[in-house]
Each structure stands twice: as structure tokens, then as C-alpha cells.
């Protein structure tokens, strides 16, 4: 941890001072949209993870889609939070999965949707379908559909194999 701030106005100076590569915002305030836009415009290399009571809130989904922000449930386990932060850092820095393969095909990071990566990341930690559904506020059937789609894209045998392949390819 590089620091704790008391106000959203203190974030950018604190990030710059610590040369932070990622920001974790605990709790969603009325200023979250403004804060994310401000951090993104002043410190574009900084990955942002929001810890939210209800990750499916419309405002959070909009931020997540438009600003390359990860959102995780307040009830998530520590290893899931760490995995989410690492994934965000990798996406922001373009270190993993961003190179176009020599054969001209799409990079793995482009093959999987963000939700598929989230589900596979949780699968890799050993979470059950029900646990993943609770974590991301999804129906268990949606988790199974996302998993099935990822299995097909990665040509895996099952969900654990898909998580292993995605991990090896640097997608999660």
C-alpha cells in the first residue's frame, strides 16, 4: 500500500507521489465517476479497481466499460482481489496478452470478454459456480454460459482447464 487519502481530490497527487501503478477505491461514492475520469486523464497508466457493495450497478457498469476499470464485490476473498488488481495492471500496462500473434490471429486478451476473464480468474482460485455468481451478482446459469463460451474459445476440456490455459496465456 502506497497511501491512504481522505478525499477524492487528494488521489492524483498521492498516485503521482507514490508512482503507483494501481489504485483501489474502497466504496463507491457520488464522486466515483468524476474520480475515475480525473485519475484516467492525469495518470493514464494507473489501473483502477473499485470495491463495491453491488458491482452490477448501472453507473459502475458504465465506468467499467468506458474507463478500463475493474469492479469487484466487497465480499470477495483477498486472493480474488489480488488477482483482479494484477489483471488490471497487466491490461493497463499492456504487458500481457497485448501482442498480436505471429500468425496474425487475434491476441488472447481480445478473445475473452472481461466477464469471461473474471469468471475464469475466480475459477482458478477454486470458487464454485454459485460462489462466482454471488461475487459478480450473476445468475448461476450466466456463469455457466460465460464459462462455456470461454471453454470453446480456448479449446479447453472443462472450466478448470480453461482457467489454466487463460492463466498460462496471461489473459487472467
Long-range contacts (C-beta under 8 A, 24 or more apart in sequence): 8-34, 8-35, 8-38, 11-35, 11-38, 11-39, 12-38, 12-39, 12-42, 12-43, 15-39, 15-43, 15-46, 16-42, 16-43, 20-46, 21-45, 21-46, 21-47, 21-89, 21-92, 21-93, 22-46, 22-47, 22-48, 22-49, 22-85, 22-88, 22-89, 22-92, 23-47, 23-48, 23-49, 24-49, 24-50, 24-51, 24-81, 24-85, 25-49, 25-50, 25-51, 26-51, 27-51, 27-52, 28-52, 28-53, 28-57, 28-59, 28-60, 32-59, 32-60, 32-63, 33-59, 33-62, 33-63, 36-63, 36-67, 36-69, 37-67, 40-67, 40-68, 45-92, 45-93, 46-92, 47-85, 47-88, 47-89, 47-91, 47-92, 47-93, 48-88, 49-81, 49-84, 49-85, 49-88, 51-76, 51-81, 54-137, 55-136, 55-137, 56-136, 56-137, 56-138, 64-114, 68-92, 72-135, 73-134, 73-135, 73-136, 73-137, 75-134, 75-135, 76-135, 77-125, 79-125, 80-121, 80-122, 80-125, 80-127, 80-135, 83-121, 83-122, 83-124, 83-125, 83-172, 84-118, 84-121, 87-117, 87-121, 87-172, 90-170, 95-170, 96-170, 96-171, 97-169, 97-170, 97-171, 108-154, 108-166, 108-169, 108-170, 108-171, 109-170, 109-171, 111-153, 111-154, 111-171, 112-150, 112-153, 112-154, 112-166, 112-171, 113-146, 113-149, 115-146, 116-146, 116-147, 116-149, 116-150, 116-153, 117-166, 117-171, 117-172, 119-143, 119-146, 119-147, 119-150, 120-147, 120-150, 120-159, 120-162, 120-163, 120-166, 120-167, 120-171, 120-172, 121-163, 121-172, 123-147, 123-159, 123-160, 123-162, 123-163, 124-160, 124-163, 124-164, 124-166, 124-167, 124-172
